[in-house]
Amino acid sequence: MRGSPRFLHAWHPSPISARMPTRRWAPGTQCITKCEHTRPKPGELAFCKGDVVTILEACENKSWYRAKHHASGQEGLLAAGALREREALSADPKLSLMPWFHGKISGQEAVQQLQPPEDGLFLVRESARHPGDYVLCVSFGRDVIHYRVLHRDGHLTIDEEVCFCNLMDMVEYYSKDQGAICTKLVRPKRKQGTKSAEEELAKAGWLLNLQHLTLGAQIGEGEFGAVLQGEYLGQKVAVKNIKCDVTAQAFLDETAVMTKVQHKNLVRLLGVILHQGLYIVMEHVSKVRQDPRVVGGGGGTRAPQKFSSKSDVWSFGVLLWEVFSYGRAPYPKMSLKEVSEAVEKGYRMEPPEGCPGSIHALMGSCWEAEPTRRPPFRKLAEKLARELRSVGASAPNGGQDTDGPAPPRSQEP
């Protein structure tokens, strides 16, 4: 049948195909569905609004694609007009994993924020009477109930029976189970000037479903959490689990950057899950070393309070060391604790065997204790380019490829 996709012959397009996209997508492009299509014809793909699919092939019809559904794993046809490309998440300081956290406000201010009354409307604030503790404020009936959140053995609790690893964990629990409080948490009262990271991640198509994640053995452990092996919809993944509220918020900015960096030679971010903190789900590549010693900043191996290009420069210096050592693990024969202590005292790695002195000097500039003294990536690129030109100029035939080593002058070739 002329005009139909070449994959099927006895097939009639649905009315949804009339909505044409503004651009064409190459195989491998990830898209978000813009509507619901729950009663597909034979060969078509069923989907709900907001589902993630990967383009497998464009049909000759041009208004249809064959794609794979991330959640179901099924493949089928769907109309191009029902899709939009999966967007990168913007690094926005207003994005918050805890938009319901209002910081230091009084109980009376909390009551004012939770007006008009609405059962299940809530916020969390710092306790004015008990520094270090928090207060969960919940609207119920005509009242606002204040629940003190206590610290117990490194955990948080309201009733000393159910404990939580952080505030996000607590809010998640009481959103599903009333437990010891007056009602389930239904709707957060967002702090003015914040955006919900959960909503923005879902809108952009990066929020994954916890139900589809199966966690396995731990394959690494850094300063900010464990890295676990797992499966997401049958695909092998590496999952970084960050349970500290503050650290999770800091890693949100890093995650936003990762949504923009999608390349076949880079480990790919699949998405994030908000559960007892932050799960960062990435494709699992068995030959990639999960080594926390590579991450640097703030003068040591610890990541800085705020991630920046300067902390990435430190990591780039370690990467250079790995390249010129032909893939050796950095800080050989040292544990993470030993590395941290040594670097804090001023230790820097010796040059790998055969490493040019100029390259080791470049590494050293990346490892300056004061972040502002580390060179920007632009300068690093310029210096590396000069070094490569210098090496090329000193090589036989100006660094050009030859059929093999040049024979000695006294011999015939």
N, C-alpha and C positions, 0 to 999 in steps of 0.2 A: 504494500500500500504506500503510495507516494506521500512523502511528508511525515511518515511515522518513523519512530526510532528504529534503527537497523537491527536492534536486538530482538524485537518481537514483530511478528507479521500480523497476527490476528489481535490487534490492539487498537483501542480508540481513546484519544486523549481526553482527560477530564477538563471541565471548564476552567480549572485553576491555571491551565497552561497559557491562557490568554494574557496573564500578567507577565510581561517581559522584563528581564533584569537590565540593568544599565551597562553591564560588562560581562565578559566571558571569564570562566574560571578554568585553570589548568588542573589536571589530575593531581591529587594530593592536597588541594585547597580545602581548608576546613570552613564549613558554613553553618549558619544557624537558621532553623526553620522559622518563618514569620507567621505561620498560621497552623491550623490543625487539619489533619487529613487521616481520619481514623477508619474510613471505609474504602480502602484502596481497591482498585481493579486488579485483576491478575497481572503480575509483573511489576506493579507499582509498590512503592515503599510507604508503609504507615508511619505517621509521626504526629507529635504534638507540638504546640507552639513552644519555641525555645530549645528544641532538641539540637544536638550537634551531629553533623554528618560530614563525611569526607568524600569529596568528588573522586570518582574512579575513572569516569570517561564521559565525554560529551556526546550526545546523540547527533545524528546527521540533521535531525529536525531543528537543532540549535536552541529550541525552547525547553529542552528536557535534558536531564543528566542521569547517569547511573551513579549511585552513591551508596556508601556503607553507613548504616546507623550506628553511632557510638554505643548507645545503651543496649540495643538488641543484638547488634552484630549482623543484622540482616542486610542484604543488598537488594536494590531495586531501583525503579525509575521514579523520579519526582520532577515536578515542574520548576524551571529556573526562576519563575516569578515568585515562588514560595520561599526563596532563599535570600539570605544576605551573608556576606563574608564575615567570618568570625573576627571581631575587632581586637586590637591591642588595648590593654588597659592603661589609661593615662596615670602617670605618677602624680597624684594629687594630694597635697598635705591635708586636705579636708577628709580624705578617705579614712574611715575608722572601722576597725573590727568590733569596737565597743561604742557605737554611737549613743547608747543609753547611759554611758558613764559621764556624770556631770561634774566630777571632781569635788572641790571644796565648796559646797553650798550648804546652807543651814536646813534644818528640818522644815522651817516655815517656807523657805524658798522652794523646797521640794514639793510642798503642798500646793503652792501657787503654780508650779510647773505642771502638776497633774490635774489641772482644771480645764474644762468641766469634768465632773466625775465620769469615769468609764471603767467598768469592771475589767481588771487585768492590765490596765495601763500602768506602766512601771518605769522606774529609773534606778540607778545605783549612784550613791554619793560616798564621799569620804566622811567618816565619823568625826564630828567636831569635839565630842566629849571624850572619845577614846581614840587618840591618834594611832594610825596604823591599821585600824579596823575600818570596815565599810558598813553601809546601811542600804538594804534593799527596800525601796519605797513602792508600795503597791496600792492602787486605787481600788476600793471595794465598797459598793453601796455609796453612801455619801461621805465615807471616811477615806483617809490615806493611812495605811498601816506601815509602820517602820520596823523592819527586822534587822537587828544587829548581826553582822557577819563577822564571826570570830576567827582568829588564827589559831590553829591547833596542829602542832607537829608538822608544820610546813604545808598544811592544807587549810581550806576555808570551810566553815560550817555555820549553819543557823541553829540547828537543834542538837548538835554534837552526836548525831547518829549517822547522818549522810554527810560525807566529806567530798570536797571538790578540789581539783588541782589548781583552778584559777576561776576568775569571775565569769569568763566565757562558758566554762563548764557548768557553773552554777545556773546561769541564765538558761542554758540549753536544757538542763534537767527540769527546772521548774516551768519551762514552756511546754513540757510534755506531761509532767506529773505534778499535781498540786502539793503532794507531800505535806510538810509541816506548815505551809503558808495558807492564807485565806482563799486563794484562787490561783488557777494557772496563770502564768504570765502570757498575756495575749498580744499586747502591742507596746513596743518601746517608745518612750518619750525621747525623741532625738535631741541631743544637745544642739543648740543653735550654732550654725556654721560648720556642722559635720555632715558627711555623706555616709550612708551605709555601704561598707565594703562588700557585704554579702549581696546587696541588691545590685551593685555595679558589676560584681563578678558574674552574677547570674545573667544580667542584661547583655554582657559582652560574650557570654558563652564559656566562661572559664570555671564555673562552679560545678564540681562533680558530685555524684550521688554516692554517699557513704555505703549504701546497700550493695553497690557493685564492687566494692573494694575488699579484697581478702589480704590480710597481712601475714607475712611469714617471718623468717629468721632475721635477726639484726645483722646487718652487713657493715655497719660503721657507727661511730659515735663521736660527735664533735662537742664543742663547748656549749652549744645551744640546743642539743637534742640528738635523738638517735636517728639513724638511717636504716630503714627496714626494706627487705625485699617483699614483693607482693604481686598480686594480679589485679588488674582492673579490666573487667569484661574479657577475661582470657588473655590479656596482654601482660607480659612481664613488666613490672614497674619498680622503681626505687622511690621510696616514700620518706621524706624528711618530716619528722614529727616535732613540732615546736610547741611546748606547753606554757611557756612564760608569756604572759600578756604583752609585756613591753617588747620582748624580743620578737614575738609574732607580728606586732604592729610594725617593727622595723623591717622585718623580712617582707612585709606587704609591698614596700617600695621596690625591693629587689625583684619580687614576683611580677610587678607591673613592667619592669624592664624586660624580664624574660618572655612576656607575652609578645613583645615586639621582635624578639630575636628567634626566628624560626629558620633553620638552615640544615641541610642534610649532613653537614660535618659537625654539628653541635648536638649535644644531648637535648632532646626536645621536652619542653614543659607540656604535660597533658592537661593540667588544671589543678585546682586546689579544693580541699574539703575543709569546712569549718566544723570541727568536732573536738571538744576538750582542748581547744587551741587551734592550731593551723597544721594541716597536712599539705605538703607540697608534693604533688605526684608527677614524676618524670619517667620517661622511658628508661628501662634498665639496660645498660650496656655493660656486659660482663667484663670487658677489658678496660673500663674506666676505673681508675683508682679513686675510692672515696676517702681521701686523706685530709683531715682537718688541719694538718700542719701547713697546707698550701695557703690557707686563708690568713691574711695579715691585716694589720692596721693598728692605729693608736700606739705605735711604738713597739708592738710585740706581735704574737701570733693571734691574739684575740681580735675579733672584729670590733670596730669602733662603736661608740654609742650611736652614731649616725653613719649609715653606709654612704660612701661617696666615691668619686673617681680616684681619690687618693688612696683609699683602701684597696681598690682594684689595681693601682700601680704597684703596691707592695706584692700582691699576688702575681702580677706580671713578672716581677723580679724573680720570684720562685719558679715561675714557668720557664724563664730564660735559663735558670740553673738546671732544670730538668732536661731542657733541650740539649744543652752543651755537655751534659753528663750522660747523654744517650738513654734517658728515661729512668735514671736511678731515683729512688725515693728521696725527697729532701730531708735534711737533718738526719742523716743515716745513724743508726744505732742509738737513737734518742727517743724516749717516750714523749708523748704530748706534754706531760707535766714538766719534764726536763727541758724541752724546747722552750716552753713558755717562760720558765725561770731564767734560762740562759739568754734569751733574746731581750728580756727586760733588763738584764745586766749589761747589755751591749754586744752580745755575741752575734756574729754574722757568719754565714757559711763561707768556707774556703772555696776558691775557684775549682771547678772540675778539671781533671787532667787534660791538658791541651787547650784549655779555654784561653782565648786572647785576653791580655790584661785590660784592654779597652772595654771588652764585654763585661768582665768582672766589675770594672769600675761603674758600668751602667747598672749592673745588678745592685751595687752598693748604693747608688743614688736612689733606687726604688725602695731601699730599706732604711731610709733616713728616719730617725726616731720622731722628728717633727714632721707631720704630714705636709705642711705647707712647703717644706724644702724638697719634697719629691717632685720630679719633673712631670709635666702634663704628658698625656699620650702623644700629643702632636710632636713634642720635642723628642720623645723616645723614638717615634717613627722616623724622624729626620736623622737622628744619630745612627739608628740601625741601617738606614739606607746608605749613609756615608760609609759605614763599616763594610757593607756588602760590596759597594763600589771599590773600596780599598782592597778587599780580598780578591775581587775579580781582576783588578788591574795587576796584582802581583802574581796571579796564576799564569801558567803557560798559555800562549795564544790569547792573552787578555781574558782568560776565564771561559773561553768558548769550548764547546764540546769537541773532542777529538775521537779518532777511532781507537785510541789506546795511548799508552805512555810513549813519549818521543824517544827514539833510540839514541844512544850515545853518538856523538859526532864522528868517532873513529870507526863506526860500523856502518854497513850498508843497511838501509831500511828493509 
